[in-house]
Each structure stands twice: as structure tokens, then as C-alpha cells.
Amino acid sequence: VIVGIFAIIAALKGAGLYALLINPVIGSMLIYYISIKNEYVELQMTTHIVWSSVKKIARFSIYQMMFNVLYLLYRNIDKLIIGGTYGMTSLGYYEKSYRFMMLPLENISGVIGPVLHPLLSDLQKDPQSIMRKYLKIQRVASFIGFPLSVLCYFSAEDLIITFHGCTAGMPERIT
């Protein structure tokens, strides 16, 4: 909360894009400081690298790290292209609309995933039954999702006004 307030004050004072960096950077530094001062965490800082520990961790996590790096690049290549080609204003509009678009997907999958995993794990010995259940779930999701998508498309301007307050500064609707 304190770091968030500090970032908002910095933005109001004209820090610009740097105000966006305050929250993650200072937040991480604050967590690190609290972890060091916490009596339950014993960190021993050294000036040299213990290669045996690095090799042990690397063997375990190299594939996960490469997946995360490639996935991060995949998820952000569009933002790099838009920011480089069209500028920061267009990138801001794109990012805001992208987050708005992802809200339902993230919230629905965050609820459905943990429920479906134990239900489908009971059927792990029967792949045909899993496929039938999966297709049934997809049909229900499509039955709900498609009309909802059409509704959101045709009421997009009203939704933006409702959730963001106004359309000041937005480009005209492209038809």
C-alpha cells in the first residue's frame, strides 16, 4: 500500500513512465529488506559464486526457465512491435484494451481450472471419458461465451464508459 501510494504521488508529480516502475522495483526491494530483517530467514551473503549450487539448480530448472523466457517473449512481442511502430500512446490504448479483454478469461479460468482438475483426475484411467467430458465442457463454454462475446462487441463503447468512466482521448470508433 505504501509503495502504491508513493507510485501514485510520483505519477502526479510528473514522473511519467518511471512511476510505473516504482511499484515493482521498490516493492521487491522492500520484500528483500523485510526478509533479511526477519529472524526466520537466514541469508548468508558471499562475494563468490558457489558453482555446485548453481549446477544443482540449473539441472532442475533450465527447461522451466527457457519455457518462461520464450513464453514471455511470445506474450509481449505484440507490445514491442506496437510500441516501436506506433508510439507510446497507441501502446497505452492497446495495453488497456488487452487487459480489459483478458479480464473475463483470467477470472473464468481461475475459477473453472481448480474445479475441473480434481473432477477429471478421477477419470485419468479412461481417456475416452475425459475427452467426452472435455468436449461437453467446451460446448457449454461456447454456448455461454459466443453470445456474450457478441453482446460485448456491440456494447463495447457502453462497457468502456461504465468501467473506465469516460472515452476522453479515445480514438474514434473504426468501422
Secondary structure, 3 states (H helix, E strand, C coil): CHHHHHHHHHHHCCCCCHHHHHHHHHHHHHHHHHHHHCCCCCCCCCCCCCHHHHHHHHHHHHHHHHHHHHHHHHHHHHHHHHHHHHCHHHHHHHHHHHHHHHHHHHHHHHHHHHHHHHHHHCCCCCHHHHHHHHHHHHHHHHHHHHHHHHHHHHCHHHHHHHHHCCCCCCCCCCC
